[in-house]
């Protein structure tokens, strides 16, 4: 990955969030506050505005700016969680280019930041249920190159999101519903899967 690819990733993510806003809101309406899609769209719109005025000289500059903007602009839990993840990844990648192994390590730092802030573990029906398997899959395939690693992470995140359907939420707003949270796909895990899908897309387009 290089700085331009990092920019492309965030721009494609913003576009994907805008396209999927209604779907994310629909998922969140079932077990949350119904604002996940609109909150993320507002946040990533602000991110693009911030990046348009930035001349980043490193991957970290792109990701850190993304993180700080999400924290300041996105309501609910998703802003601090995603924002902290991007800031942690940015801190781990201060250079202009990164190997797949270095990106894998940064994704792991992002996951750690999410878990430290939210206290969630795999199986709690949260962002972690998509981010954790995606990070593991990326790391396992890193030696095969960035496109292969990104594809593996994309597939793992998508499966992780689907696997939240039968789970009972133990963290976040959905946990208040108890057993009624089962049978619904977690919106945070779904937006995380979207994030890894756009990473695979821009990697192949590069």
N, C-alpha and C positions, 0 to 999 in steps of 0.2 A: 504494500500500500504506500502511496505517496500523498502529498498534500492535496493535489487535484482530485485524486480518487476519494479522499475523505470528504471534500466539498461536494463531489457528485453524490456520495452516499447520503449526506444530509439533505441535499436538494431533492433527491428522489424520494427519500422518506417523507419529506414535507408534502410532496405531491401525492404520495400514496395515502397519507393520513387524510388529506383533503378528499380524495376519492372514497375512502372507506369511513368517513365521519359518521354517516348514518348507520352503518352496520355496527360500528363500535358503540354508538349511542344506544342502539337497539339491545345489544348484549348487556350494557350497563344498566339499562332501564329494568331488566329482569331481576338483577341482584345487587344493584348499587344505586347511585344517585342520578343516573341517566345523563351524565355530563362528560363521560370519558372522551367521546369523539370530539365534542366541541372544545373541550379544554385542550386536547392535544393539537387540534387544528389551530387554535389561537396561539398556542405556544410555538409551534413550528413556523407559523407565519411570522412571528416575531423573530425567530431564529434566522430566517432567510433575510429579513430586513437588517439584522445585525451583521450577518456575514457579507451582505452587499457593501457594507462600509468598512470591511476588514480586508487587510492584505496579509493573510496568514503566511508565515514562513515555515510552518511545521504542521504535522498532523495534529499534534497536541493543541495548537492554537485554535484549530477548527473545532475540535471536540470540546475543549474547555469553554469556548464561547457558546457553543450549543448548550452545554450544561448549565452555565450561569444564567443564560437567557430563559431556559425552561424553568429553572427554580424561581425566577422572578416573575414569570408571566403565566404559569400554569397553575390553576387551582386544584384542590383536591390532593390526593396522595401521589398522583402520577408525576406531577411536576418535580417535587423533591426527589422521588425515586429515580426517575429517568435523568434528571439533572445531576444528581450525585453520581450516577453511573457514568455519564459522559465526562464529568469532571475527573473522575478517577481514571478513566481511559486516557483522557488528555494528559494527565500527569504522568502516566506510564509511557506515553509516546511523545517525548519532547523533540524528536527528530523529524526530518523532512521525508524520510522513507523508513519503512519498517518491513521486516520479514514476516511471513505467516506465523512463525513461532512467537515473534514479538507481539503481533496482533492478538494471538491466542492468550498470551499473558495479560494483555490489556483488557480483553473481554472478561477474564477471570477477576481482574481488579474491579471491573464494573459490577460484576455479580456480587463480589464481596461488599461493595458499597451499598448495594440494594439490600442485602441481607442485614448488614449492620444497622441500617436506618430503619427498615421495616420489621426486622426480626422474623422474617418468614423463612421456612425451609421447604424443600421439595415436598409436594403433597398437600400444601396448605391452600392451594387454589389461588395462586397469585402470579405475578410476573416471573417469579423464580422458576415456576414449572415449565416455562419455555426457555428462559435464559440459561438455566443450569445445563439441560441436555444439549442446547446449541453450543455452549462453550466447550463442553466435553467432546462433542462431535468435531468441532473446529480444530481443537487441539490434536485429536487423534488423526486427523487428515492433513494437518499442517505440512507434513513432510512431502505431500503430494502436490503442493503448490496452492496458491491463493484461490483460484477458481474451484478446485476440488474441495478445499476446506470450507469455503463459503457455501457451496452446494450442500455439503454434509450438515452444516449448521442450520441452513434453511429448512431442510427436511426434518431435522430433529426438533427445531422450534415449532414447526407446524404440527408435528405429532404431539409435542408437549402441550400445546394449546388445546388440541382435541381431547387429550387425556384428562383435562380438567373437568370435562362434562360430568362424570359420575362422582367427582369429589365433593365433600362437604367443606365449605370455606372455614378456615380456622384463623384467618387474619383479614383485616380490612373491613370495609362496610358490609360486605356479603356475609361475614361471619355472624352478624346479628340475626340472620335468617335461620341459622342452625340447619336442620335437615332440608329446609326449603331451598337452600342454595344448590342442592344437587340437581342434576339434569340440565344445567346451563353452562355454556362455555365461558370461562373467565375473560372479561374484556382486557385486563392487563396482560395476560398471557397472549391474547390475540394480537394486541398491538406490538408486543415483543416479537412475535412471529413475523409481523409485517416488517419490523426493523431488520431482521435477519434476511428476509426475502429481498428487500431492496439492496442489501449488501451483496447478495449473490447476483442480482441484476446488473449493478454497476460494475462488478468485477468482470463479468463476461463482456460488457460493452466497452470496457477499457482497451 
